Amino acid sequence: MRTVLLAAYEAAVSACDPEAAVRSAISLEGDGIVVGGHRIPDASVGDVAIVALGKAAPAMARGAAGVLGPLRGVAVSNHIEPCPVPLFLGSHPVPDASSLACGTHLIEFVRSLSPSDVVVYLISGGGSAIAVAPVDGVDLADLAAMNEVMMGAAVPIGEMNEVRAAVSNIKGGGLANACQARRSVTLLLSDVVGAEPTHVASGPSIGAGMGSGAAAVMQRHSLASRMPPAIGNAVQRWSPTDKRESHPFTVIGSPDVAANAAATYLASVGLASTIVTTELMGEARAEAVDLVARSAPGRVTIAAGETTVTVTGDGVGGRNQEAALAAAIEISGTDVVFGAFGTDGIDGATPAAGAIVDGATARSARDRGIDLAAALVNNDSHTALTALGVTVVRGDTGTNVGDLWLIARI
């Protein structure tokens, strides 16, 4: 069953291939260009510039170039792969000096464009950390501390991006506001659950108004006392950055696409499945236990989305491995197989995409002297699951549409 779940995961990743998705979303028609169903009249290929931001930026840029040919543009990501425009690398999940440089590259490029140009923004998950441009009074150390505090407090991604936008010159529509070109369209590869697609990468091109809820988020999660003072001050000073008309956008990949692709693959090998949610949210360990309880015999239960982890220990792990660790304890001695994977191929600050556990995992841990409950308390899922040989190391997939969980009771 491990092999089957891995194949279903690969099918989900392939279905959200960013290069193919962008290529399918762009066409040349008559005297104009169609991007994501939005027609831009009186536009030639020479008018187009691309701005690609996020984990899938290089692949999305390749998709655009595959239709439009050589292009002006800039791409910002966290890994190196072939890219048809200049590619700059930033840090993820915590921004560093390279992220600051990436923010500068983005702003300089959009400011260099002319009013007659057409910008195609290619936005994917991870962009919030990969490129940063803090407002006056906020420095890189403040941003890093802000992200660490919010991730440690398990703040949902949509709310996290409200705070990020309030302290940024490029998030919340700030990048579009800096752009000199009058026309733009955004294509989104969405990893955002429980929030509008405009929250992908904190909405650099279409997130006008994002940041208005930052103060409420700070209060709701009791963050103020843990944040650097500069962050709190910037949140209080927030005002809208993008005052222009709304920019059209189209979502070309999402957790829904991944879940349906997994279900299609399972059907092709004769296995029934049920998609119970494509808006998986909440604490990873609790959601894993809940999903096991909801899984039905004789089929594979599918969930997609993005959970969180409240960090109280000092171990090494990620939300998918934490879910798998909690599931391993819950399903001990049963015939259940539980797999949890990041569609980007990376789970937390580890080399693993996730893990697959079954009813024998807990017994194997006991035989080897590995205390799974203690590892869970210490948020040390990667260490424990790696020692058991059940992690899945896939490498960067080039896409990012959240996480995929598969629970088999066959």
C-alpha positions in Angstrom: 0.0 0.0 0.0 2.9 2.3 0.6 3.8 2.1 -3.1 0.2 2.9 -4.1 0.0 6.0 -1.8 3.3 7.2 -3.1 2.0 6.9 -6.7 -1.2 8.7 -5.8 1.0 11.5 -4.3 3.1 11.7 -7.5 -0.1 11.9 -9.6 -1.3 14.8 -7.5 2.0 16.6 -7.9 2.0 16.0 -11.7 -1.5 17.4 -12.0 -0.4 20.6 -10.5 2.7 21.0 -12.7 3.1 24.7 -13.0 4.7 24.9 -16.4 1.9 22.9 -18.0 -0.7 24.9 -16.2 0.6 28.3 -17.3 1.1 27.1 -20.8 -2.5 26.1 -21.0 -3.7 29.4 -19.5 -2.0 31.7 -22.1 -2.9 32.0 -25.8 -2.5 34.4 -28.7 -5.7 35.4 -30.3 -6.0 38.0 -33.1 -4.7 41.3 -32.0 -4.5 40.4 -28.3 -3.3 38.0 -25.7 -5.5 35.9 -23.5 -4.2 35.1 -20.0 -6.3 32.9 -17.7 -9.4 33.7 -19.7 -8.8 37.5 -19.5 -8.4 39.0 -22.9 -5.9 41.9 -23.3 -6.7 43.7 -26.5 -4.1 45.5 -28.7 -1.2 43.7 -26.9 1.7 42.0 -28.7 4.2 39.6 -27.3 6.7 42.4 -27.2 4.5 44.3 -24.8 4.6 41.5 -22.2 6.8 41.2 -19.2 6.6 38.5 -16.6 7.1 38.7 -12.8 7.3 35.3 -11.3 7.4 34.9 -7.5 7.3 31.8 -5.3 8.4 28.2 -5.1 7.0 27.5 -8.6 8.4 30.6 -10.2 10.9 29.1 -12.6 8.5 26.5 -13.9 5.7 29.1 -14.3 8.1 31.3 -16.2 9.0 28.4 -18.5 5.3 27.9 -19.2 4.8 31.5 -20.2 7.9 31.4 -22.5 6.7 28.2 -24.0 3.7 30.1 -25.5 5.1 33.6 -25.9 8.7 33.0 -26.7 11.6 35.0 -25.3 10.4 37.5 -22.7 11.5 40.3 -20.5 11.0 39.5 -16.9 12.3 38.5 -13.5 11.8 35.4 -11.3 12.3 35.0 -7.6 12.3 31.5 -6.0 14.0 29.5 -3.3 15.8 27.0 -5.6 17.7 26.8 -8.8 16.2 25.3 -12.0 16.1 26.3 -15.6 14.4 29.7 -16.0 13.9 31.8 -19.2 14.3 35.1 -17.3 16.8 36.2 -14.7 16.3 34.2 -11.5 17.1 35.4 -8.0 17.0 33.2 -4.9 15.5 34.0 -1.5 15.1 32.1 1.7 12.2 30.0 2.9 10.5 29.6 5.4 12.3 32.4 7.3 13.4 35.4 5.2 17.1 36.4 5.3 19.3 38.9 3.4 18.7 37.1 0.1 15.0 37.6 0.6 15.6 41.3 1.1 17.6 41.4 -2.2 14.8 39.6 -4.0 12.3 42.2 -2.9 14.6 44.9 -4.2 14.9 43.1 -7.6 11.1 42.9 -7.9 10.5 46.5 -7.1 13.3 47.7 -9.4 12.0 45.6 -12.3 8.4 46.7 -12.2 9.4 50.3 -11.8 11.5 50.0 -15.0 8.5 49.1 -17.1 6.5 51.6 -19.3 2.8 52.4 -19.1 2.1 50.6 -22.4 3.6 47.3 -21.1 1.5 44.3 -20.0 2.6 42.5 -16.8 1.8 38.8 -16.3 2.3 38.0 -12.6 3.0 34.3 -12.0 2.5 33.8 -8.2 2.9 30.7 -6.1 3.2 29.7 -2.5 6.3 30.5 -0.5 6.6 34.0 -1.9 5.9 35.7 1.4 9.3 34.7 2.8 11.3 34.4 -0.4 11.0 38.1 -1.2 10.6 40.8 1.4 10.6 44.6 1.4 9.8 45.9 4.9 8.3 49.3 5.5 10.3 52.0 7.2 11.2 51.2 10.8 11.2 47.4 10.2 14.4 45.5 9.5 15.2 41.9 8.5 15.6 40.7 12.1 12.1 42.0 12.9 10.7 40.1 9.9 12.4 36.9 10.8 11.3 37.1 14.4 7.7 37.9 13.3 7.6 34.8 11.1 9.0 32.6 13.8 6.5 33.9 16.3 3.5 33.4 14.0 4.6 29.9 12.9 5.3 28.9 16.5 1.8 30.1 17.4 0.2 28.1 14.6 -1.4 31.2 13.1 -3.4 30.2 10.0 -1.8 31.2 6.7 -4.5 33.7 5.8 -4.2 35.6 9.1 -0.4 35.3 8.9 -0.4 37.1 5.6 -2.6 39.9 7.0 0.3 40.8 9.4 3.0 40.3 6.7 1.2 42.6 4.3 0.9 45.3 7.0 4.7 45.6 7.3 5.6 45.2 3.7 6.1 47.5 0.6 5.3 44.6 -1.8 2.7 42.5 -0.2 -1.0 43.4 -0.1 -0.9 44.9 -3.7 2.3 46.8 -3.0 4.2 45.4 -5.9 1.4 46.3 -8.3 1.3 49.7 -6.9 5.0 50.2 -7.6 4.6 49.0 -11.2 4.6 51.5 -14.0 2.7 49.3 -16.5 -1.0 50.0 -16.7 -2.2 46.5 -17.6 -1.7 43.3 -15.7 -3.1 39.8 -15.2 -2.1 37.4 -12.4 -2.0 33.6 -12.6 -2.0 31.9 -9.2 -0.8 28.5 -8.1 -2.7 28.5 -4.8 -1.6 26.8 -1.5 -3.9 28.9 0.6 -6.7 27.2 2.6 -9.5 29.0 4.3 -8.7 32.4 2.8 -9.1 34.1 -0.6 -6.7 33.2 -3.4 -5.4 36.8 -3.2 -3.5 35.6 0.0 -1.1 33.5 -2.1 2.4 34.9 -1.4 0.6 37.7 0.6 -1.0 39.1 -2.6 1.8 41.2 -4.1 -0.2 41.9 -7.3 -3.9 41.6 -6.3 -4.1 41.9 -2.5 -5.3 45.5 -2.2 -6.6 46.0 1.3 -4.7 43.1 2.8 -3.2 44.2 6.1 -6.3 45.8 7.4 -6.9 42.8 9.6 -3.4 42.7 11.0 -4.2 44.3 14.4 -7.1 41.9 14.9 -4.9 38.9 14.2 -2.3 40.2 16.7 -4.9 40.5 19.3 -6.7 37.2 18.6 -3.5 35.2 18.9 -1.9 37.3 21.7 1.1 38.1 19.6 1.9 41.7 20.5 4.0 40.9 23.6 6.0 38.3 21.6 6.6 40.5 18.5 9.4 43.0 18.0 8.1 46.5 18.9 8.8 47.6 15.3 6.2 45.1 14.0 3.5 46.3 16.4 4.2 49.9 15.5 4.0 49.2 11.7 0.7 47.3 12.1 -0.7 50.4 13.9 0.5 52.6 11.1 -0.9 50.5 8.3 -2.7 52.1 5.4 -3.7 50.7 2.0 -0.9 50.6 -0.6 -2.7 49.7 -3.8 -5.3 52.4 -4.6 -5.8 51.4 -8.3 -8.5 49.4 -9.9 -8.6 45.7 -9.2 -6.3 43.5 -11.2 -7.8 40.4 -12.8 -6.5 37.0 -11.7 -7.1 33.3 -12.4 -6.3 30.3 -10.1 -4.6 27.6 -12.2 -3.7 25.1 -9.5 -5.0 24.4 -6.0 -5.5 21.7 -3.3 -8.7 20.7 -5.1 -6.7 19.8 -8.3 -4.3 17.7 -6.3 -7.0 15.8 -4.4 -8.9 15.0 -7.5 -5.8 13.8 -9.3 -5.0 11.4 -6.4 -8.6 10.1 -6.5 -8.3 9.5 -10.3 -5.1 7.6 -9.9 -6.6 5.4 -7.2 -9.6 4.6 -9.3 -7.2 3.6 -12.2 -5.8 0.9 -9.9 -9.1 -0.3 -8.7 -9.3 1.5 -5.4 -12.3 3.4 -4.1 -11.7 6.8 -2.5 -13.5 9.7 -0.8 -12.3 13.3 -0.8 -13.5 14.5 2.6 -12.0 18.0 2.4 -9.8 20.2 0.3 -9.7 22.8 3.1 -7.8 20.8 5.7 -6.8 23.2 8.5 -6.1 23.1 12.2 -3.4 21.6 14.4 -1.6 18.8 12.5 -1.6 16.2 15.2 -5.3 16.7 16.1 -6.4 16.7 12.5 -4.5 13.5 11.8 -6.3 11.7 14.7 -9.7 13.1 13.5 -9.1 12.0 9.9 -8.2 8.5 11.0 -11.5 8.4 12.9 -13.4 9.6 9.8 -11.8 7.2 7.4 -14.0 4.4 6.0 -13.2 0.7 5.5 -12.5 -0.5 2.0 -11.4 2.8 0.6 -8.8 5.6 0.7 -9.7 8.8 2.4 -8.3 11.9 0.9 -7.7 15.3 2.4 -5.9 18.4 1.1 -5.1 21.7 2.5 -2.5 23.0 5.0 -2.4 22.4 8.8 -0.3 24.1 11.4 2.0 23.0 14.3 2.1 24.8 17.6 5.8 24.5 18.5 6.5 23.8 22.1 9.6 21.6 21.8 13.0 21.9 20.2 12.9 19.0 17.8 13.0 18.8 14.1 10.0 18.2 11.9 7.2 19.6 9.8 3.4 19.6 9.8 3.1 16.4 7.6 5.6 14.4 9.6 3.9 15.6 12.8 0.6 14.4 11.5 2.1 11.0 10.5 3.7 10.7 13.9 0.4 11.3 15.7 -1.3 8.9 13.3 1.3 6.2 14.0 0.3 6.3 17.6 -3.4 6.3 16.9 -3.4 3.4 14.4 -1.1 1.1 16.2 -2.1 -2.5 15.7 -4.7 -1.7 13.0 -4.7 -2.2 9.2 -4.7 1.5 8.5 -2.0 3.1 6.4 -1.5 6.9 6.7 0.5 9.1 4.4 1.0 12.8 4.6 3.0 14.8 2.0 3.8 18.4 1.0 3.1 18.9 -2.6 6.3 21.1 -2.8 8.4 18.1 -1.7 9.6 19.8 1.5 8.1 19.5 5.0 9.2 22.2 7.4 13.0 22.7 7.6 13.7 19.0 6.7 14.7 17.2 3.5 11.5 15.0 3.7 8.2 15.7 1.9 6.3 13.8 4.6 6.0 10.2 5.8 3.9 7.0 5.5 3.1 5.0 8.6 1.0 2.0 9.3 -0.3 -0.2 12.2 3.1 -1.7 12.7 5.1 1.6 13.0 4.5 2.0 16.7 5.6 -1.5 17.5 8.7 -1.1 15.4 9.4 2.1 17.4 9.1 0.2 20.7 11.4 -2.5 19.5 14.0 0.1 18.6 13.6 2.1 21.9 12.1 5.1 20.1 9.4 6.9 22.2 6.9 8.2 19.7 4.9 10.1 22.3 7.9 11.9 23.6 8.9 12.8 20.1 5.5 14.2 19.5 5.7 16.3 22.6 9.1 17.6 21.5 8.0 18.3 17.9 10.7 15.9 16.8 8.8 14.0 14.2 11.5 14.0 11.6 14.1 12.5 13.9 11.8 9.7 15.0 10.3 8.8 11.6 13.7 9.0 9.8 15.1 6.5 12.4 12.2 4.2 11.5 12.8 4.5 7.8 9.2 5.8 7.0 9.9 9.3 5.8 9.4 10.2 2.1 12.3 12.1 0.6 11.1 13.4 -2.8 13.1 16.6 -3.4 11.7 19.9 -4.6 8.8 19.3 -6.9 8.6 22.7 -8.5 5.0 23.1 -7.5 3.2 24.1 -4.3 -0.5 23.6 -3.6 -0.4 22.7 0.0 -0.5 19.2 1.5 -2.1 15.9 0.6 -3.1 13.3 3.2 -4.1 9.7 2.2 -5.6 7.2 4.7 -6.1 3.7 3.4 -8.2 1.1 5.2 -8.1 -1.6 2.6 
